[in-house]
Amino acid sequence: MSLCKVCGANNPDESAACRVCKTPLERGDSGQELRRRTQVEPMPRMPTFEEQSGFAAGQAGRPARGGAAEPVRRVTVFDPNAGAHAGSQATQKPAPAARRIVGVLVTYSWSEQGQVFPVFEGRNRIGSDAAQCEITIPQDETLSAINSHIIFRKSFTIGDDVSMGGTDVDGEPVETAFVPLRNYAKIRTGSTHWTFIAIEPGETGSKGTKGQGNEGTRERGNEGLGAGG
C-alpha cells in the first residue's frame, strides 16, 4: 500500500495518484518525495481615482506612488488686465450722438399747469411704459405700453402701434403706421389729448412751406391785409 503524504489515505501500490485528494503518489523505487508548492503571484495594483484624474489628494504636482510626477491640470483663467499686459488698450464704443429736439407735445389732460414733452429726431414712442417709450403718461390707464409713435425724418409722421386705446389726429383715427402730421395738430392717445408743435417745420417741406407755423400764418395774414387795403 502507498501512503498519501497529504491526506494520509492508503492507496494501492499501482496507484499513480491518491484516490482521495488526487495528489500524485511517490514511487516506492524512486525514494523521492513529491511536494505541492503554492506560488503566490502579486496582482497588478489598480490606479486610484486621484491618480487617474491627475490629482493626488487634491494636490497637483506632488510625486505619485512610484516616484513619477503626477500630471497637472491646466485651467484657463480670465485676466481682466490682459490688454494692459500686452501693451494695448481696449477699444471703447463711442457714445451715441444726442438727438436734436424738433418739436414738443403739450397736454393738459393730467395737470392744470400742463405737461411738455420733447419730440426728437427719429422715432418717439408714446405709451405708459417708461422703459420703452420716450413720452410716457403712467396716469392714463387706457394707454397701451407702446401706444403710438411720432417719427421725424425730413417730415413728421404719426402712427398707431396696434394699441387698445387708439390714436386720433384732428378727430380722425390713425389706422396706418405713417400718417402725415401737421404743425399744431390735435392728437389723442388713449385718454390723453395733445397739441403737437413743430419747432423747425420749415425743414419738413419745400421752400414755399418753410415757416408754416406762426410766422407763416402771420405772413399770409399780412398779405391778405395788404391786398384788401
C-alpha positions as CSV (number, residue, x, y, z in Angstrom):
1,M,0.0,0.0,0.0
2,S,1.1,3.5,-0.7
3,L,0.5,6.2,1.9
4,C,-0.5,9.6,0.7
5,K,1.7,12.3,2.4
6,V,-1.0,14.9,2.0
7,C,-4.3,13.4,3.3
8,G,-2.9,10.1,4.9
9,A,-5.1,7.8,2.8
10,N,-3.9,4.3,1.9
11,N,-3.7,3.6,-1.8
12,P,-2.9,0.5,-3.9
13,D,0.8,0.2,-4.9
14,E,-0.1,0.5,-8.6
15,S,-2.0,3.9,-8.0
16,A,-0.3,6.9,-9.5
17,A,-2.4,9.4,-7.6
18,C,-4.3,9.4,-4.3
19,R,-7.8,8.2,-4.7
20,V,-9.0,10.8,-2.1
21,C,-7.1,14.0,-2.8
22,K,-5.8,13.2,-6.2
23,T,-2.2,14.0,-5.1
24,P,0.5,12.2,-7.2
25,L,1.9,9.4,-5.1
26,E,5.6,8.8,-4.8
27,R,7.0,5.6,-6.3
28,G,8.5,3.1,-3.9
29,D,11.6,2.7,-6.1
30,S,12.3,6.4,-6.6
31,G,13.0,7.3,-3.0
32,Q,11.8,10.9,-3.8
33,E,9.0,12.8,-2.1
34,L,6.5,14.7,-4.2
35,R,5.5,18.0,-2.6
36,R,3.0,20.6,-3.7
37,R,4.1,24.2,-3.7
38,T,1.8,27.1,-3.7
39,Q,3.1,30.1,-5.6
40,V,1.7,33.5,-4.9
41,E,1.9,36.0,-7.7
42,P,1.3,39.6,-6.9
43,M,-1.7,41.1,-8.7
44,P,-1.1,44.4,-10.6
45,R,-2.2,47.4,-8.5
46,M,-5.1,49.4,-10.0
47,P,-4.5,53.1,-10.0
48,T,-6.6,55.2,-7.6
49,F,-9.2,57.8,-8.7
50,E,-6.8,60.6,-7.8
51,E,-4.1,59.1,-9.9
52,Q,-6.4,58.5,-12.9
53,S,-7.7,62.1,-12.8
54,G,-4.2,63.6,-12.4
55,F,-4.7,64.7,-8.7
56,A,-3.1,63.2,-5.6
57,A,-5.5,64.1,-2.8
58,G,-6.2,67.4,-4.4
59,Q,-2.5,68.4,-4.7
60,A,-1.4,68.7,-8.3
61,G,2.3,68.3,-8.9
62,R,3.1,66.1,-5.9
63,P,5.0,63.0,-6.7
64,A,2.7,60.0,-7.0
65,R,3.4,56.4,-5.9
66,G,6.4,55.1,-7.7
67,G,8.2,58.4,-7.8
68,A,6.7,59.7,-11.0
69,A,5.4,63.2,-11.0
70,E,1.6,63.4,-11.4
71,P,0.1,65.2,-14.3
72,V,-1.1,68.8,-13.6
73,R,-4.4,70.0,-14.9
74,R,-4.3,73.3,-16.8
75,V,-7.1,75.8,-16.0
76,T,-7.9,78.8,-18.2
77,V,-8.5,81.9,-16.0
78,F,-9.8,85.2,-17.4
79,D,-7.4,88.1,-16.8
80,P,-9.1,91.5,-17.0
81,N,-5.7,93.2,-17.3
82,A,-4.6,91.1,-20.3
83,G,-4.9,94.0,-22.6
84,A,-2.7,96.1,-20.3
85,H,-0.1,93.4,-20.2
86,A,0.0,93.3,-23.9
87,G,0.5,97.0,-24.1
88,S,-2.8,97.6,-25.8
89,Q,-5.9,99.4,-24.6
90,A,-9.5,98.1,-25.1
91,T,-11.4,99.9,-27.7
92,Q,-14.3,101.8,-26.2
93,K,-17.5,102.1,-28.1
94,P,-18.4,105.7,-28.8
95,A,-21.5,107.0,-27.1
96,P,-24.4,107.6,-29.4
97,A,-24.9,111.2,-30.5
98,A,-27.6,113.1,-28.7
99,R,-30.7,113.6,-30.8
100,R,-31.9,117.0,-31.7
101,I,-35.3,118.3,-30.4
102,V,-37.5,119.1,-33.4
103,G,-40.9,119.5,-31.7
104,V,-42.9,119.3,-28.5
105,L,-46.1,117.6,-27.3
106,V,-48.2,119.6,-24.8
107,T,-51.1,118.1,-22.7
108,Y,-53.4,119.4,-20.0
109,S,-55.2,116.1,-19.5
110,W,-53.5,115.2,-16.2
111,S,-52.2,118.5,-14.9
112,E,-53.7,122.0,-14.7
113,Q,-50.3,123.5,-15.3
114,G,-49.8,121.3,-18.3
115,Q,-47.0,118.9,-19.3
116,V,-44.5,119.3,-22.1
117,F,-42.5,116.5,-23.7
118,P,-39.8,117.0,-26.3
119,V,-40.0,115.3,-29.7
120,F,-36.6,114.2,-31.1
121,E,-35.3,113.3,-34.5
122,G,-36.1,109.7,-35.4
123,R,-38.8,107.6,-33.6
124,N,-40.6,108.9,-30.5
125,R,-42.8,106.2,-28.8
126,I,-45.8,107.3,-26.8
127,G,-47.1,105.0,-24.1
128,S,-47.3,104.0,-20.4
129,D,-44.1,102.0,-20.2
130,A,-41.2,104.4,-19.4
131,A,-38.6,101.6,-20.2
132,Q,-39.7,101.5,-23.8
133,C,-41.2,105.0,-24.6
134,E,-39.7,108.4,-24.8
135,I,-43.0,110.0,-24.0
136,T,-44.9,108.4,-21.1
137,I,-48.2,109.1,-19.2
138,P,-48.4,106.5,-16.4
139,Q,-51.7,108.1,-15.1
140,D,-53.5,107.1,-18.3
141,E,-54.8,103.6,-17.7
142,T,-56.3,103.4,-21.2
143,L,-52.8,104.0,-22.7
144,S,-51.0,100.9,-24.0
145,A,-47.5,100.2,-23.0
146,I,-46.4,101.3,-26.5
147,N,-49.5,103.1,-27.9
148,S,-48.3,105.4,-30.7
149,H,-45.2,106.9,-32.3
150,I,-44.1,110.1,-33.9
151,I,-41.3,110.0,-36.4
152,F,-39.3,112.9,-37.9
153,R,-37.2,112.1,-40.9
154,K,-37.4,115.1,-43.3
155,S,-41.1,115.3,-42.3
156,F,-43.3,114.5,-39.4
157,T,-45.5,111.3,-39.4
158,I,-47.6,109.6,-36.7
159,G,-48.6,106.0,-36.4
160,D,-50.6,103.7,-34.0
161,D,-48.8,100.6,-32.6
162,V,-51.9,98.4,-32.7
163,S,-53.0,99.9,-29.3
164,M,-56.1,99.2,-27.3
165,G,-56.7,102.9,-26.6
166,G,-56.3,104.0,-30.2
167,T,-54.8,107.2,-31.8
168,D,-56.6,110.1,-33.4
169,V,-55.3,113.2,-35.2
170,D,-57.6,116.1,-35.6
171,G,-60.6,113.8,-34.8
172,E,-59.6,111.2,-37.4
173,P,-58.5,107.7,-36.3
174,V,-55.0,106.7,-37.3
175,E,-55.1,103.3,-39.0
176,T,-51.7,103.2,-40.7
177,A,-48.1,103.4,-39.5
178,F,-47.2,106.7,-41.3
179,V,-49.8,109.4,-41.3
180,P,-48.5,113.0,-42.1
181,L,-48.5,115.2,-39.0
182,R,-49.1,118.9,-39.4
183,N,-47.9,121.6,-37.1
184,Y,-50.4,122.4,-34.2
185,A,-52.3,119.1,-34.8
186,K,-54.6,117.9,-32.1
187,I,-53.7,114.3,-31.1
188,R,-55.5,111.8,-28.8
189,T,-53.7,108.7,-27.5
190,G,-55.9,106.7,-25.1
191,S,-57.5,109.3,-22.8
192,T,-54.7,111.9,-23.2
193,H,-55.1,114.8,-25.5
194,W,-52.1,116.6,-27.0
195,T,-51.2,119.6,-29.1
196,F,-48.2,119.0,-31.4
197,I,-45.9,121.9,-32.1
198,A,-43.1,121.6,-34.6
199,I,-40.1,123.7,-33.7
200,E,-38.5,123.5,-37.1
201,P,-41.3,122.8,-39.5
202,G,-39.5,124.6,-42.3
203,E,-37.1,121.6,-42.8
204,T,-40.0,119.2,-43.4
205,G,-41.3,120.7,-46.6
206,S,-40.4,122.8,-49.6
207,K,-39.2,126.3,-49.6
208,G,-42.7,127.6,-50.0
209,T,-43.9,125.8,-46.8
210,K,-41.0,126.9,-44.7
211,G,-42.1,128.6,-41.5
212,Q,-45.7,127.5,-42.0
213,G,-46.1,127.8,-38.2
214,N,-46.9,131.1,-36.5
215,E,-44.7,133.1,-38.9
216,G,-46.3,131.5,-42.0
217,T,-49.7,132.3,-40.7
218,R,-48.8,135.9,-39.9
219,E,-47.2,136.3,-43.3
220,R,-50.3,135.0,-45.1
221,G,-52.5,137.3,-42.9
222,N,-50.4,140.4,-43.7
223,E,-50.5,139.6,-47.4
224,G,-54.3,139.4,-47.2
225,L,-54.5,142.7,-45.4
226,G,-52.2,144.4,-48.0
227,A,-54.4,143.1,-50.8
228,G,-57.5,144.4,-49.1
229,G,-56.0,147.7,-48.3
